[in-house]
Amino acid sequence: MDIVGTHFQNIGDTTINIQDVLPGAGIDMFGRDVLRAWEPVAATYISARYFDETYDEADTDYENDLGPGWADGDGFRLDFPIIAGQGFWLQTRNNASVTIAGEVLAAKDNLVSTLAGKMDIICNTFPVDINIQDVLPGVGIDMFGRDVLRVWDPVTATYISARYFDETYDEADTDYENDLGPGWADGDGFRLNFPITAGQGFWLQTRNNATVSFSAPAGIL
């Protein structure tokens, strides 16, 4: 089960929808793979399964009431937005892929908001790899390491935890500081350096309503 996300903002003037997550190679067409999008207000997951056939009363197995697409477990087609920067879970039976169509975000449009006291799934908003230090703290992010960003490392099967410290480490005052200056560091204040790939989702838990943005790669306005 991997955390993925959408790094596009819209299609024309239409918000990206769950149905704009297009199944790629390996996705099960009979509803046995599951996409779960976290709904932080209700604190529940919306679960979606892909069915490639239209519902037929004579044969109700593995079908969707409105044709091929993502549906709930009863085969009823789903309709909800997935905004840029929102991450979600994808659990598949096989090595599989999905694609998401849309327009690349401009740097000025890439703020991602989180809710106070909640753990939200977000993702890199650009279709290229970035570094953890390219996740820029916005309004509301705690500068003393009390908000936590967690990125899953599938190789070690553990989370890498990062906390933001806005001061440089000083031996005379070791609290809430980073050994190499302001940035994301581990719990001991040592600055982190690892990539976040395009479409990779991760957790951000904040004490307040907060925002982060992503440093625009070269070539993106």
Secondary structure, 3 states (H helix, E strand, C coil): CEEEECCECEECCEECEHHHEEECCCCCCEEEEEEEEEECCCCEEEEEEEECCECECCECCCCECCCCEEECCCCCECCCECCCCEEEEEECCCCCCEEECCCECCHHHCCEEECCCCEEEEECCCCCCEEHHHEEECCCCCCEEEEEEEEEECCCCEEEEEEEECCECECCECCCCECCCCEEECCCCCECCCEECCCEEEEEECCCCEEEEECCCCCCC
